[in-house]
């Protein structure tokens, strides 16, 4: 009798967590900006400069 609620809770967490993660990643992807090749290369060079 007590196993059914525990199973339902585990099932809810097991299916709900990946769905929430997918939605968070999808919303981050939608916020992304599209860059042309030159802007991308400049950003990459900025990221790899040595820090002094």
Secondary structure, DSSP 8 states (H G I E B T S, - for coil): -HHHHHHHHHHHHHHHHHHHHHHHHHHHHHH-----HHHHHHHHHHHHS---
